[in-house]
Amino acid sequence: MAIDVEGSASAVARRLGLSPAYILDVRNGNRPASPRLLAAMGLERRIVRVGGRS
């Protein structure tokens, strides 16, 4: 993750214009990543249906 590469959540947050607390909440699974954060990481949110009726 970017935190490991850049050395701290503060460094990542500064670069992306986000708060360090938000970055850590996403990393720890306490909040979903925003479209802005996903885009900054080169990712996109996809919803995959699992199971359902046949």
N, C-alpha and C positions, 0 to 999 in steps of 0.2 A: 504494500500500500504506500501511497505518497508519504505518509507520516514516517515510515521506515526510511525512505529514500532521502527526504528533506530534513529528518532529524527531530521534528516536533510538530504537534498539531498547530502550534502558533505560527510556524513557518508556512505551513500549508494554508492556513486560514488567511494569513496576510497576503499570500500570492493570489488567492481566489476571492478576496474581499468578503470573507465569511468569518463567523466567530469561532474561536478554538473550541468552545463548548459544543457548538453544533457539529463540528467535525468529529469530536470524540463521541457524541451521542450517536451519530451515524455509524461510526466504527464499532461501537459496542452494541448496535442493534436496537437502540432505544428510540430512534427516529428514522423515518425513511429518508433516503437521499432525494434532494430536490432535483428538478430537471437541470438547474444551473450547475449543481455539483456533478451530476452525471455527465453533462456535456463537457465540463472542464476535465473530466477523467477519460473522455473519449468513449463513454458508455451511453446506453439508452435503456429505458425501462421497457420491458416486454412482459405481457401478461400471457401466461400459458395455461390453457384449460387442461386439467388432468381428470381422467375418468369421465363420468357423466353417463347419459343414457345411450344405449346402443340401438 
